[in-house]
Amino acid sequence: MRLFRTCAHPIFVETEYLLADRFPDFLDHDLAQSTTQILANRYGTSASTGDIVIRMRGAGASEAELLNIAASHAVIELEQVIRDGAGVPFCFGRQVWRGEMAEFSAHAIVNGRNDRTPSRQGYTT
C-alpha cells in the first residue's frame, strides 16, 4: 500500500497485487518510484490493456485515517486489472482518492484504431 501526497496533503491510497512467481523479489525494489517502470525495466513486462471500474463510495476507517478525512467521507475508488501484450492479467490495482482531489482523463481507441480525425458526424472513428 502506498500513500500519494501533494504539498504534504494526502491525495490517494494505492494497493497493487502482482503475481509473485512472475515478479520475484519485486518488494526489494524502491517502491517510491513508478511500479510501471520497475515492471518494464526489471521484468520486461508492459501493460497492454486494462479493465477499469470507477465508483464513488464512503471511506473505510483505515482509508479515512490515511487520507486525513472523516470516516464515510466520499471517496472515489478506481479498480483495474492490467494485462500484458498476450492478454494475460498480471496486476490488480485499487486506488482510493479523496473525492475533492480526484481527476481522471481517458483516450478511447474504438475498434482497435487510433485515429483522432473527426468524422463528418463529429465523432472520432
Backbone as XML, in Angstrom:
<?xml version="1.0"?>
<chain id="A" units="angstrom">
  <residue number="1" name="MET">
    <atom name="N" x="0.859" y="-1.170" z="0.000"/>
    <atom name="CA" x="0.000" y="0.000" z="0.000"/>
    <atom name="C" x="0.903" y="1.230" z="0.000"/>
  </residue>
  <residue number="2" name="ARG">
    <atom name="N" x="0.559" y="2.174" z="-0.857"/>
    <atom name="CA" x="1.338" y="3.418" z="-0.937"/>
    <atom name="C" x="0.385" y="4.602" z="-0.801"/>
  </residue>
  <residue number="3" name="LEU">
    <atom name="N" x="0.844" y="5.625" z="-0.111"/>
    <atom name="CA" x="0.082" y="6.856" z="0.066"/>
    <atom name="C" x="0.730" y="7.938" z="-0.788"/>
  </residue>
  <residue number="4" name="PHE">
    <atom name="N" x="-0.065" y="8.550" z="-1.677"/>
    <atom name="CA" x="0.431" y="9.617" z="-2.542"/>
    <atom name="C" x="-0.014" y="10.955" z="-1.981"/>
  </residue>
  <residue number="5" name="ARG">
    <atom name="N" x="0.894" y="11.926" z="-2.017"/>
    <atom name="CA" x="0.634" y="13.249" z="-1.454"/>
    <atom name="C" x="1.004" y="14.329" z="-2.454"/>
  </residue>
  <residue number="6" name="THR">
    <atom name="N" x="0.441" y="15.505" z="-2.253"/>
    <atom name="CA" x="0.876" y="16.706" z="-2.940"/>
    <atom name="C" x="0.949" y="17.805" z="-1.895"/>
  </residue>
  <residue number="7" name="CYS">
    <atom name="N" x="2.061" y="18.480" z="-1.850"/>
    <atom name="CA" x="2.280" y="19.544" z="-0.850"/>
    <atom name="C" x="1.915" y="19.055" z="0.547"/>
  </residue>
  <residue number="8" name="ALA">
    <atom name="N" x="2.332" y="17.846" z="0.874"/>
    <atom name="CA" x="2.104" y="17.210" z="2.176"/>
    <atom name="C" x="0.653" y="16.845" z="2.460"/>
  </residue>
  <residue number="9" name="HIS">
    <atom name="N" x="-0.245" y="17.037" z="1.501"/>
    <atom name="CA" x="-1.648" y="16.658" z="1.672"/>
    <atom name="C" x="-1.893" y="15.307" z="1.011"/>
  </residue>
  <residue number="10" name="PRO">
    <atom name="N" x="-2.470" y="14.348" z="1.735"/>
    <atom name="CA" x="-2.745" y="13.051" z="1.130"/>
    <atom name="C" x="-3.801" y="13.173" z="0.022"/>
  </residue>
  <residue number="11" name="ILE">
    <atom name="N" x="-3.553" y="12.497" z="-1.103"/>
    <atom name="CA" x="-4.470" y="12.541" z="-2.241"/>
    <atom name="C" x="-5.151" y="11.196" z="-2.445"/>
  </residue>
  <residue number="12" name="PHE">
    <atom name="N" x="-4.331" y="10.125" z="-2.514"/>
    <atom name="CA" x="-4.925" y="8.808" z="-2.685"/>
    <atom name="C" x="-4.035" y="7.724" z="-2.111"/>
  </residue>
  <residue number="13" name="VAL">
    <atom name="N" x="-4.678" y="6.595" z="-1.842"/>
    <atom name="CA" x="-4.010" y="5.392" z="-1.352"/>
    <atom name="C" x="-4.082" y="4.367" z="-2.476"/>
  </residue>
  <residue number="14" name="GLU">
    <atom name="N" x="-2.940" y="3.728" z="-2.766"/>
    <atom name="CA" x="-2.900" y="2.734" z="-3.832"/>
    <atom name="C" x="-2.447" y="1.394" z="-3.280"/>
  </residue>
  <residue number="15" name="THR">
    <atom name="N" x="-3.141" y="0.348" z="-3.687"/>
    <atom name="CA" x="-2.761" y="-1.021" z="-3.363"/>
    <atom name="C" x="-2.668" y="-1.776" z="-4.677"/>
  </residue>
  <residue number="16" name="GLU">
    <atom name="N" x="-1.552" y="-2.474" z="-4.880"/>
    <atom name="CA" x="-1.378" y="-3.274" z="-6.087"/>
    <atom name="C" x="-1.052" y="-4.708" z="-5.701"/>
  </residue>
  <residue number="17" name="TYR">
    <atom name="N" x="-1.616" y="-5.637" z="-6.471"/>
    <atom name="CA" x="-1.345" y="-7.052" z="-6.282"/>
    <atom name="C" x="-0.731" y="-7.581" z="-7.571"/>
  </residue>
  <residue number="18" name="LEU">
    <atom name="N" x="0.431" y="-8.229" z="-7.441"/>
    <atom name="CA" x="1.138" y="-8.808" z="-8.577"/>
    <atom name="C" x="1.309" y="-10.303" z="-8.347"/>
  </residue>
  <residue number="19" name="LEU">
    <atom name="N" x="1.551" y="-11.033" z="-9.425"/>
    <atom name="CA" x="1.823" y="-12.457" z="-9.328"/>
    <atom name="C" x="3.262" y="-12.650" z="-8.845"/>
  </residue>
  <residue number="20" name="ALA">
    <atom name="N" x="3.404" y="-13.185" z="-7.642"/>
    <atom name="CA" x="4.725" y="-13.306" z="-7.013"/>
    <atom name="C" x="5.675" y="-14.180" z="-7.824"/>
  </residue>
  <residue number="21" name="ASP">
    <atom name="N" x="5.177" y="-15.261" z="-8.423"/>
    <atom name="CA" x="6.081" y="-16.134" z="-9.177"/>
    <atom name="C" x="6.536" y="-15.498" z="-10.489"/>
  </residue>
  <residue number="22" name="ARG">
    <atom name="N" x="5.773" y="-14.548" z="-11.004"/>
    <atom name="CA" x="6.162" y="-13.864" z="-12.240"/>
    <atom name="C" x="7.129" y="-12.703" z="-11.960"/>
  </residue>
  <residue number="23" name="PHE">
    <atom name="N" x="7.051" y="-12.133" z="-10.767"/>
    <atom name="CA" x="7.880" y="-10.973" z="-10.415"/>
    <atom name="C" x="8.626" y="-11.230" z="-9.104"/>
  </residue>
  <residue number="24" name="PRO">
    <atom name="N" x="9.553" y="-12.190" z="-9.113"/>
    <atom name="CA" x="10.283" y="-12.495" z="-7.867"/>
    <atom name="C" x="11.084" y="-11.278" z="-7.387"/>
  </residue>
  <residue number="25" name="ASP">
    <atom name="N" x="11.149" y="-11.144" z="-6.106"/>
    <atom name="CA" x="11.926" y="-10.076" z="-5.456"/>
    <atom name="C" x="11.402" y="-8.679" z="-5.780"/>
  </residue>
  <residue number="26" name="PHE">
    <atom name="N" x="10.166" y="-8.559" z="-6.202"/>
    <atom name="CA" x="9.609" y="-7.249" z="-6.542"/>
    <atom name="C" x="9.685" y="-6.285" z="-5.363"/>
  </residue>
  <residue number="27" name="LEU">
    <atom name="N" x="9.425" y="-6.780" z="-4.174"/>
    <atom name="CA" x="9.412" y="-5.917" z="-2.994"/>
    <atom name="C" x="10.799" y="-5.426" z="-2.597"/>
  </residue>
  <residue number="28" name="ASP">
    <atom name="N" x="11.838" y="-5.957" z="-3.216"/>
    <atom name="CA" x="13.195" y="-5.493" z="-2.942"/>
    <atom name="C" x="13.524" y="-4.192" z="-3.674"/>
  </residue>
  <residue number="29" name="HIS">
    <atom name="N" x="12.663" y="-3.776" z="-4.599"/>
    <atom name="CA" x="12.898" y="-2.555" z="-5.376"/>
    <atom name="C" x="12.416" y="-1.324" z="-4.606"/>
  </residue>
  <residue number="30" name="ASP">
    <atom name="N" x="12.896" y="-0.178" z="-5.006"/>
    <atom name="CA" x="12.476" y="1.101" z="-4.422"/>
    <atom name="C" x="11.060" y="1.411" z="-4.912"/>
  </residue>
  <residue number="31" name="LEU">
    <atom name="N" x="10.081" y="1.184" z="-4.064"/>
    <atom name="CA" x="8.685" y="1.360" z="-4.456"/>
    <atom name="C" x="8.225" y="2.807" z="-4.384"/>
  </residue>
  <residue number="32" name="ALA">
    <atom name="N" x="9.151" y="3.719" z="-4.115"/>
    <atom name="CA" x="8.820" y="5.143" z="-4.200"/>
    <atom name="C" x="8.779" y="5.576" z="-5.659"/>
  </residue>
  <residue number="33" name="GLN">
    <atom name="N" x="9.361" y="4.768" z="-6.544"/>
    <atom name="CA" x="9.318" y="5.076" z="-7.965"/>
    <atom name="C" x="8.118" y="4.381" z="-8.605"/>
  </residue>
  <residue number="34" name="SER">
    <atom name="N" x="7.924" y="4.621" z="-9.864"/>
    <atom name="CA" x="6.808" y="4.049" z="-10.604"/>
    <atom name="C" x="6.924" y="2.528" z="-10.687"/>
  </residue>
  <residue number="35" name="THR">
    <atom name="N" x="5.869" y="1.824" z="-10.256"/>
    <atom name="CA" x="5.880" y="0.373" z="-10.388"/>
    <atom name="C" x="5.807" y="-0.036" z="-11.857"/>
  </residue>
  <residue number="36" name="THR">
    <atom name="N" x="5.193" y="0.777" z="-12.696"/>
    <atom name="CA" x="5.137" y="0.510" z="-14.131"/>
    <atom name="C" x="6.546" y="0.457" z="-14.710"/>
  </residue>
  <residue number="37" name="GLN">
    <atom name="N" x="7.401" y="1.390" z="-14.297"/>
    <atom name="CA" x="8.786" y="1.406" z="-14.778"/>
    <atom name="C" x="9.579" y="0.215" z="-14.241"/>
  </residue>
  <residue number="38" name="ILE">
    <atom name="N" x="9.343" y="-0.165" z="-12.998"/>
    <atom name="CA" x="10.029" y="-1.338" z="-12.436"/>
    <atom name="C" x="9.655" y="-2.580" z="-13.239"/>
  </residue>
  <residue number="39" name="LEU">
    <atom name="N" x="8.360" y="-2.761" z="-13.500"/>
    <atom name="CA" x="7.905" y="-3.937" z="-14.243"/>
    <atom name="C" x="8.494" y="-3.968" z="-15.649"/>
  </residue>
  <residue number="40" name="ALA">
    <atom name="N" x="8.551" y="-2.822" z="-16.309"/>
    <atom name="CA" x="9.086" y="-2.768" z="-17.670"/>
    <atom name="C" x="10.601" y="-2.958" z="-17.676"/>
  </residue>
  <residue number="41" name="ASN">
    <atom name="N" x="11.306" y="-2.237" z="-16.825"/>
    <atom name="CA" x="12.765" y="-2.250" z="-16.844"/>
    <atom name="C" x="13.379" y="-3.510" z="-16.246"/>
  </residue>
  <residue number="42" name="ARG">
    <atom name="N" x="12.805" y="-4.033" z="-15.182"/>
    <atom name="CA" x="13.401" y="-5.175" z="-14.478"/>
    <atom name="C" x="12.835" y="-6.532" z="-14.907"/>
  </residue>
  <residue number="43" name="TYR">
    <atom name="N" x="11.566" y="-6.531" z="-15.354"/>
    <atom name="CA" x="10.922" y="-7.807" z="-15.669"/>
    <atom name="C" x="10.461" y="-7.902" z="-17.121"/>
  </residue>
  <residue number="44" name="GLY">
    <atom name="N" x="10.641" y="-6.851" z="-17.898"/>
    <atom name="CA" x="10.254" y="-6.879" z="-19.306"/>
    <atom name="C" x="8.760" y="-6.998" z="-19.532"/>
  </residue>
  <residue number="45" name="THR">
    <atom name="N" x="7.968" y="-6.526" z="-18.597"/>
    <atom name="CA" x="6.513" y="-6.617" z="-18.699"/>
    <atom name="C" x="5.907" y="-5.227" z="-18.790"/>
  </residue>
  <residue number="46" name="SER">
    <atom name="N" x="5.118" y="-5.018" z="-19.834"/>
    <atom name="CA" x="4.434" y="-3.735" z="-20.014"/>
    <atom name="C" x="2.942" y="-3.953" z="-20.094"/>
  </residue>
  <residue number="47" name="ALA">
    <atom name="N" x="2.209" y="-2.978" z="-19.621"/>
    <atom name="CA" x="0.752" y="-3.025" z="-19.719"/>
    <atom name="C" x="0.337" y="-2.823" z="-21.167"/>
  </residue>
  <residue number="48" name="SER">
    <atom name="N" x="-0.576" y="-3.650" z="-21.619"/>
    <atom name="CA" x="-1.109" y="-3.516" z="-22.970"/>
    <atom name="C" x="-2.574" y="-3.098" z="-22.927"/>
  </residue>
  <residue number="49" name="THR">
    <atom name="N" x="-3.345" y="-3.720" z="-22.059"/>
    <atom name="CA" x="-4.758" y="-3.376" z="-21.900"/>
    <atom name="C" x="-5.112" y="-3.410" z="-20.424"/>
  </residue>
  <residue number="50" name="GLY">
    <atom name="N" x="-6.244" y="-2.848" z="-20.120"/>
    <atom name="CA" x="-6.729" y="-2.882" z="-18.752"/>
    <atom name="C" x="-8.224" y="-2.683" z="-18.692"/>
  </residue>
  <residue number="51" name="ASP">
    <atom name="N" x="-8.822" y="-3.272" z="-17.694"/>
    <atom name="CA" x="-10.241" y="-3.067" z="-17.415"/>
    <atom name="C" x="-10.323" y="-2.220" z="-16.160"/>
  </residue>
  <residue number="52" name="ILE">
    <atom name="N" x="-11.071" y="-1.130" z="-16.239"/>
    <atom name="CA" x="-11.125" y="-0.164" z="-15.145"/>
    <atom name="C" x="-12.568" y="0.051" z="-14.716"/>
  </residue>
  <residue number="53" name="VAL">
    <atom name="N" x="-12.770" y="0.072" z="-13.419"/>
    <atom name="CA" x="-14.066" y="0.400" z="-12.825"/>
    <atom name="C" x="-13.839" y="1.568" z="-11.878"/>
  </residue>
  <residue number="54" name="ILE">
    <atom name="N" x="-14.667" y="2.603" z="-12.000"/>
    <atom name="CA" x="-14.580" y="3.768" z="-11.125"/>
    <atom name="C" x="-15.919" y="3.919" z="-10.422"/>
  </residue>
  <residue number="55" name="ARG">
    <atom name="N" x="-15.880" y="4.090" z="-9.114"/>
    <atom name="CA" x="-17.125" y="4.248" z="-8.343"/>
    <atom name="C" x="-16.907" y="5.243" z="-7.209"/>
  </residue>
  <residue number="56" name="MET">
    <atom name="N" x="-17.973" y="5.833" z="-6.760"/>
    <atom name="CA" x="-17.934" y="6.697" z="-5.583"/>
    <atom name="C" x="-18.527" y="5.904" z="-4.426"/>
  </residue>
  <residue number="57" name="ARG">
    <atom name="N" x="-17.897" y="6.040" z="-3.260"/>
    <atom name="CA" x="-18.368" y="5.340" z="-2.063"/>
    <atom name="C" x="-17.859" y="6.058" z="-0.826"/>
  </residue>
  <residue number="58" name="GLY">
    <atom name="N" x="-18.282" y="5.584" z="0.328"/>
    <atom name="CA" x="-17.804" y="6.142" z="1.587"/>
    <atom name="C" x="-16.467" y="5.527" z="1.974"/>
  </residue>
  <residue number="59" name="ALA">
    <atom name="N" x="-15.607" y="6.306" z="2.582"/>
    <atom name="CA" x="-14.287" y="5.827" z="3.010"/>
    <atom name="C" x="-14.414" y="4.885" z="4.190"/>
  </residue>
  <residue number="60" name="GLY">
    <atom name="N" x="-13.611" y="3.836" z="4.176"/>
    <atom name="CA" x="-13.490" y="2.965" z="5.336"/>
    <atom name="C" x="-12.641" y="3.641" z="6.400"/>
  </residue>
  <residue number="61" name="ALA">
    <atom name="N" x="-12.651" y="3.110" z="7.598"/>
    <atom name="CA" x="-11.943" y="3.739" z="8.720"/>
    <atom name="C" x="-10.441" y="3.872" z="8.462"/>
  </residue>
  <residue number="62" name="SER">
    <atom name="N" x="-9.789" y="2.822" z="7.981"/>
    <atom name="CA" x="-8.341" y="2.899" z="7.763"/>
    <atom name="C" x="-8.002" y="3.835" z="6.603"/>
  </residue>
  <residue number="63" name="GLU">
    <atom name="N" x="-8.828" y="3.830" z="5.550"/>
    <atom name="CA" x="-8.625" y="4.750" z="4.422"/>
    <atom name="C" x="-8.791" y="6.194" z="4.878"/>
  </residue>
  <residue number="64" name="ALA">
    <atom name="N" x="-9.830" y="6.436" z="5.671"/>
    <atom name="CA" x="-10.095" y="7.789" z="6.161"/>
    <atom name="C" x="-8.926" y="8.310" z="6.996"/>
  </residue>
  <residue number="65" name="GLU">
    <atom name="N" x="-8.364" y="7.442" z="7.816"/>
    <atom name="CA" x="-7.227" y="7.852" z="8.639"/>
    <atom name="C" x="-6.026" y="8.226" z="7.762"/>
  </residue>
  <residue number="66" name="LEU">
    <atom name="N" x="-5.715" y="7.390" z="6.775"/>
    <atom name="CA" x="-4.587" y="7.673" z="5.883"/>
    <atom name="C" x="-4.794" y="8.950" z="5.070"/>
  </residue>
  <residue number="67" name="LEU">
    <atom name="N" x="-6.037" y="9.179" z="4.632"/>
    <atom name="CA" x="-6.341" y="10.326" z="3.781"/>
    <atom name="C" x="-6.667" y="11.585" z="4.584"/>
  </residue>
  <residue number="68" name="ASN">
    <atom name="N" x="-6.680" y="11.456" z="5.909"/>
    <atom name="CA" x="-6.960" y="12.583" z="6.788"/>
    <atom name="C" x="-8.348" y="13.187" z="6.527"/>
  </residue>
  <residue number="69" name="ILE">
    <atom name="N" x="-9.334" y="12.286" z="6.429"/>
    <atom name="CA" x="-10.736" y="12.692" z="6.242"/>
    <atom name="C" x="-11.592" y="11.924" z="7.242"/>
  </residue>
  <residue number="70" name="ALA">
    <atom name="N" x="-12.825" y="12.358" z="7.396"/>
    <atom name="CA" x="-13.750" y="11.678" z="8.296"/>
    <atom name="C" x="-14.195" y="10.354" z="7.687"/>
  </residue>
  <residue number="71" name="ALA">
    <atom name="N" x="-14.439" y="9.360" z="8.541"/>
    <atom name="CA" x="-14.967" y="8.079" z="8.066"/>
    <atom name="C" x="-16.283" y="8.328" z="7.339"/>
  </residue>
  <residue number="72" name="SER">
    <atom name="N" x="-16.516" y="7.588" z="6.288"/>
    <atom name="CA" x="-17.686" y="7.690" z="5.413"/>
    <atom name="C" x="-17.654" y="8.914" z="4.505"/>
  </residue>
  <residue number="73" name="HIS">
    <atom name="N" x="-16.593" y="9.728" z="4.578"/>
    <atom name="CA" x="-16.419" y="10.836" z="3.637"/>
    <atom name="C" x="-16.401" y="10.239" z="2.230"/>
  </residue>
  <residue number="74" name="ALA">
    <atom name="N" x="-16.937" y="10.951" z="1.263"/>
    <atom name="CA" x="-16.981" y="10.443" z="-0.111"/>
    <atom name="C" x="-15.577" y="10.314" z="-0.689"/>
  </residue>
  <residue number="75" name="VAL">
    <atom name="N" x="-15.293" y="9.131" z="-1.228"/>
    <atom name="CA" x="-14.042" y="8.874" z="-1.929"/>
    <atom name="C" x="-14.394" y="8.294" z="-3.298"/>
  </residue>
  <residue number="76" name="ILE">
    <atom name="N" x="-13.428" y="8.347" z="-4.184"/>
    <atom name="CA" x="-13.586" y="7.721" z="-5.495"/>
    <atom name="C" x="-12.613" y="6.559" z="-5.556"/>
  </residue>
  <residue number="77" name="GLU">
    <atom name="N" x="-13.153" y="5.395" z="-5.838"/>
    <atom name="CA" x="-12.351" y="4.180" z="-5.920"/>
    <atom name="C" x="-12.174" y="3.796" z="-7.383"/>
  </residue>
  <residue number="78" name="LEU">
    <atom name="N" x="-10.942" y="3.545" z="-7.759"/>
    <atom name="CA" x="-10.617" y="3.093" z="-9.111"/>
    <atom name="C" x="-9.976" y="1.719" z="-8.980"/>
  </residue>
  <residue number="79" name="GLU">
    <atom name="N" x="-10.597" y="0.723" z="-9.597"/>
    <atom name="CA" x="-10.034" y="-0.622" z="-9.617"/>
    <atom name="C" x="-9.657" y="-0.962" z="-11.048"/>
  </residue>
  <residue number="80" name="GLN">
    <atom name="N" x="-8.520" y="-1.658" z="-11.209"/>
    <atom name="CA" x="-8.107" y="-2.023" z="-12.558"/>
    <atom name="C" x="-7.424" y="-3.385" z="-12.579"/>
  </residue>
  <residue number="81" name="VAL">
    <atom name="N" x="-7.668" y="-4.105" z="-13.668"/>
    <atom name="CA" x="-6.960" y="-5.337" z="-13.975"/>
    <atom name="C" x="-6.115" y="-5.020" z="-15.193"/>
  </residue>
  <residue number="82" name="ILE">
    <atom name="N" x="-4.806" y="-5.217" z="-15.075"/>
    <atom name="CA" x="-3.876" y="-4.854" z="-16.137"/>
    <atom name="C" x="-3.370" y="-6.135" z="-16.804"/>
  </residue>
  <residue number="83" name="ARG">
    <atom name="N" x="-3.369" y="-6.120" z="-18.150"/>
    <atom name="CA" x="-2.946" y="-7.283" z="-18.930"/>
    <atom name="C" x="-1.731" y="-6.943" z="-19.786"/>
  </residue>
  <residue number="84" name="ASP">
    <atom name="N" x="-0.924" y="-7.963" z="-20.053"/>
    <atom name="CA" x="0.241" y="-7.790" z="-20.918"/>
    <atom name="C" x="-0.166" y="-7.921" z="-22.388"/>
  </residue>
  <residue number="85" name="GLY">
    <atom name="N" x="0.800" y="-7.888" z="-23.289"/>
    <atom name="CA" x="0.535" y="-7.946" z="-24.719"/>
    <atom name="C" x="-0.158" y="-9.217" z="-25.168"/>
  </residue>
  <residue number="86" name="ALA">
    <atom name="N" x="-0.015" y="-10.306" z="-24.405"/>
    <atom name="CA" x="-0.674" y="-11.574" z="-24.730"/>
    <atom name="C" x="-2.065" y="-11.655" z="-24.111"/>
  </residue>
  <residue number="87" name="GLY">
    <atom name="N" x="-2.475" y="-10.598" z="-23.403"/>
    <atom name="CA" x="-3.796" y="-10.592" z="-22.773"/>
    <atom name="C" x="-3.839" y="-11.260" z="-21.412"/>
  </residue>
  <residue number="88" name="VAL">
    <atom name="N" x="-2.689" y="-11.601" z="-20.871"/>
    <atom name="CA" x="-2.619" y="-12.277" z="-19.575"/>
    <atom name="C" x="-2.623" y="-11.237" z="-18.455"/>
  </residue>
  <residue number="89" name="PRO">
    <atom name="N" x="-3.582" y="-11.341" z="-17.518"/>
    <atom name="CA" x="-3.597" y="-10.390" z="-16.402"/>
    <atom name="C" x="-2.386" y="-10.606" z="-15.497"/>
  </residue>
  <residue number="90" name="PHE">
    <atom name="N" x="-1.754" y="-9.500" z="-15.087"/>
    <atom name="CA" x="-0.594" y="-9.633" z="-14.200"/>
    <atom name="C" x="-0.651" y="-8.690" z="-13.006"/>
  </residue>
  <residue number="91" name="CYS">
    <atom name="N" x="-1.623" y="-7.792" z="-12.981"/>
    <atom name="CA" x="-1.706" y="-6.852" z="-11.867"/>
    <atom name="C" x="-3.155" y="-6.478" z="-11.602"/>
  </residue>
  <residue number="92" name="PHE">
    <atom name="N" x="-3.502" y="-6.437" z="-10.328"/>
    <atom name="CA" x="-4.784" y="-5.868" z="-9.903"/>
    <atom name="C" x="-4.444" y="-4.671" z="-9.036"/>
  </residue>
  <residue number="93" name="GLY">
    <atom name="N" x="-5.020" y="-3.529" z="-9.347"/>
    <atom name="CA" x="-4.747" y="-2.323" z="-8.580"/>
    <atom name="C" x="-6.015" y="-1.662" z="-8.089"/>
  </residue>
  <residue number="94" name="ARG">
    <atom name="N" x="-5.892" y="-1.026" z="-6.938"/>
    <atom name="CA" x="-7.017" y="-0.261" z="-6.382"/>
    <atom name="C" x="-6.461" y="1.058" z="-5.862"/>
  </residue>
  <residue number="95" name="GLN">
    <atom name="N" x="-7.076" y="2.145" z="-6.296"/>
    <atom name="CA" x="-6.736" y="3.468" z="-5.785"/>
    <atom name="C" x="-7.981" y="4.035" z="-5.121"/>
  </residue>
  <residue number="96" name="VAL">
    <atom name="N" x="-7.804" y="4.625" z="-3.969"/>
    <atom name="CA" x="-8.895" y="5.289" z="-3.248"/>
    <atom name="C" x="-8.502" y="6.750" z="-3.115"/>
  </residue>
  <residue number="97" name="TRP">
    <atom name="N" x="-9.250" y="7.600" z="-3.802"/>
    <atom name="CA" x="-8.954" y="9.038" z="-3.895"/>
    <atom name="C" x="-9.883" y="9.844" z="-3.005"/>
  </residue>
  <residue number="98" name="ARG">
    <atom name="N" x="-9.330" y="10.892" z="-2.395"/>
    <atom name="CA" x="-10.198" y="11.898" z="-1.770"/>
    <atom name="C" x="-11.064" y="12.455" z="-2.892"/>
  </residue>
  <residue number="99" name="GLY">
    <atom name="N" x="-12.352" y="12.529" z="-2.685"/>
    <atom name="CA" x="-13.265" y="12.957" z="-3.745"/>
    <atom name="C" x="-12.945" y="14.314" z="-4.334"/>
  </residue>
  <residue number="100" name="GLU">
    <atom name="N" x="-12.532" y="15.251" z="-3.492"/>
    <atom name="CA" x="-12.282" y="16.612" z="-3.977"/>
    <atom name="C" x="-10.931" y="16.732" z="-4.684"/>
  </residue>
  <residue number="101" name="MET">
    <atom name="N" x="-10.111" y="15.683" z="-4.621"/>
    <atom name="CA" x="-8.791" y="15.733" z="-5.238"/>
    <atom name="C" x="-8.702" y="14.912" z="-6.521"/>
  </residue>
  <residue number="102" name="ALA">
    <atom name="N" x="-9.746" y="14.156" z="-6.843"/>
    <atom name="CA" x="-9.689" y="13.231" z="-7.977"/>
    <atom name="C" x="-9.922" y="13.940" z="-9.298"/>
  </residue>
  <residue number="103" name="GLU">
    <atom name="N" x="-9.140" y="13.537" z="-10.285"/>
    <atom name="CA" x="-9.344" y="14.000" z="-11.656"/>
    <atom name="C" x="-8.867" y="12.884" z="-12.573"/>
  </residue>
  <residue number="104" name="PHE">
    <atom name="N" x="-9.702" y="12.485" z="-13.521"/>
    <atom name="CA" x="-9.368" y="11.404" z="-14.433"/>
    <atom name="C" x="-9.573" y="11.890" z="-15.857"/>
  </residue>
  <residue number="105" name="SER">
    <atom name="N" x="-8.762" y="11.398" z="-16.760"/>
    <atom name="CA" x="-8.955" y="11.655" z="-18.179"/>
    <atom name="C" x="-8.723" y="10.345" z="-18.915"/>
  </residue>
  <residue number="106" name="ALA">
    <atom name="N" x="-9.258" y="10.239" z="-20.110"/>
    <atom name="CA" x="-9.126" y="8.997" z="-20.866"/>
    <atom name="C" x="-9.066" y="9.298" z="-22.353"/>
  </residue>
  <residue number="107" name="HIS">
    <atom name="N" x="-8.454" y="8.385" z="-23.066"/>
    <atom name="CA" x="-8.424" y="8.405" z="-24.529"/>
    <atom name="C" x="-8.922" y="7.044" z="-24.969"/>
  </residue>
  <residue number="108" name="ALA">
    <atom name="N" x="-10.009" y="6.995" z="-25.685"/>
    <atom name="CA" x="-10.594" y="5.730" z="-26.111"/>
    <atom name="C" x="-10.119" y="5.368" z="-27.505"/>
  </residue>
  <residue number="109" name="ILE">
    <atom name="N" x="-9.773" y="4.104" z="-27.683"/>
    <atom name="CA" x="-9.452" y="3.568" z="-29.001"/>
    <atom name="C" x="-10.586" y="2.610" z="-29.353"/>
  </residue>
  <residue number="110" name="VAL">
    <atom name="N" x="-11.329" y="2.937" z="-30.384"/>
    <atom name="CA" x="-12.503" y="2.172" z="-30.759"/>
    <atom name="C" x="-12.158" y="1.270" z="-31.944"/>
  </residue>
  <residue number="111" name="ASN">
    <atom name="N" x="-12.544" y="0.005" z="-31.853"/>
    <atom name="CA" x="-12.299" y="-0.972" z="-32.922"/>
    <atom name="C" x="-10.821" y="-1.101" z="-33.261"/>
  </residue>
  <residue number="112" name="GLY">
    <atom name="N" x="-9.958" y="-0.902" z="-32.280"/>
    <atom name="CA" x="-8.535" y="-1.100" z="-32.497"/>
    <atom name="C" x="-7.847" y="-0.016" z="-33.294"/>
  </residue>
  <residue number="113" name="ARG">
    <atom name="N" x="-8.545" y="1.056" z="-33.646"/>
    <atom name="CA" x="-7.936" y="2.136" z="-34.419"/>
    <atom name="C" x="-7.614" y="3.303" z="-33.504"/>
  </residue>
  <residue number="114" name="ASN">
    <atom name="N" x="-6.561" y="3.981" z="-33.799"/>
    <atom name="CA" x="-6.169" y="5.161" z="-33.041"/>
    <atom name="C" x="-6.169" y="6.341" z="-34.005"/>
  </residue>
  <residue number="115" name="ASP">
    <atom name="N" x="-7.334" y="6.693" z="-34.503"/>
    <atom name="CA" x="-7.495" y="7.749" z="-35.495"/>
    <atom name="C" x="-8.203" y="8.913" z="-34.828"/>
  </residue>
  <residue number="116" name="ARG">
    <atom name="N" x="-7.531" y="10.020" z="-34.678"/>
    <atom name="CA" x="-8.125" y="11.170" z="-33.999"/>
    <atom name="C" x="-8.753" y="12.159" z="-34.972"/>
  </residue>
  <residue number="117" name="THR">
    <atom name="N" x="-8.928" y="11.763" z="-36.232"/>
    <atom name="CA" x="-9.541" y="12.651" z="-37.222"/>
    <atom name="C" x="-11.051" y="12.599" z="-37.065"/>
  </residue>
  <residue number="118" name="PRO">
    <atom name="N" x="-11.717" y="13.721" z="-36.808"/>
    <atom name="CA" x="-13.165" y="13.699" z="-36.657"/>
    <atom name="C" x="-13.849" y="13.293" z="-37.941"/>
  </residue>
  <residue number="119" name="SER">
    <atom name="N" x="-14.882" y="12.498" z="-37.792"/>
    <atom name="CA" x="-15.688" y="12.144" z="-38.949"/>
    <atom name="C" x="-16.688" y="13.253" z="-39.226"/>
  </residue>
  <residue number="120" name="ARG">
    <atom name="N" x="-17.498" y="13.080" z="-40.230"/>
    <atom name="CA" x="-18.476" y="14.127" z="-40.602"/>
    <atom name="C" x="-19.504" y="14.354" z="-39.493"/>
  </residue>
  <residue number="121" name="GLN">
    <atom name="N" x="-19.782" y="13.334" z="-38.693"/>
    <atom name="CA" x="-20.766" y="13.495" z="-37.615"/>
    <atom name="C" x="-20.139" y="14.120" z="-36.368"/>
  </residue>
  <residue number="122" name="GLY">
    <atom name="N" x="-18.852" y="14.391" z="-36.401"/>
    <atom name="CA" x="-18.202" y="14.988" z="-35.247"/>
    <atom name="C" x="-17.630" y="13.975" z="-34.283"/>
  </residue>
  <residue number="123" name="TYR">
    <atom name="N" x="-17.658" y="12.704" z="-34.662"/>
    <atom name="CA" x="-17.113" y="11.646" z="-33.804"/>
    <atom name="C" x="-15.792" y="11.173" z="-34.375"/>
  </residue>
  <residue number="124" name="THR">
    <atom name="N" x="-14.949" y="10.663" z="-33.486"/>
    <atom name="CA" x="-13.727" y="10.033" z="-33.940"/>
    <atom name="C" x="-14.046" y="8.577" z="-34.214"/>
  </residue>
  <residue number="125" name="THR">
    <atom name="N" x="-13.662" y="8.113" z="-35.387"/>
    <atom name="CA" x="-13.944" y="6.716" z="-35.734"/>
    <atom name="C" x="-12.698" y="5.888" z="-35.748"/>
  </residue>
</chain>
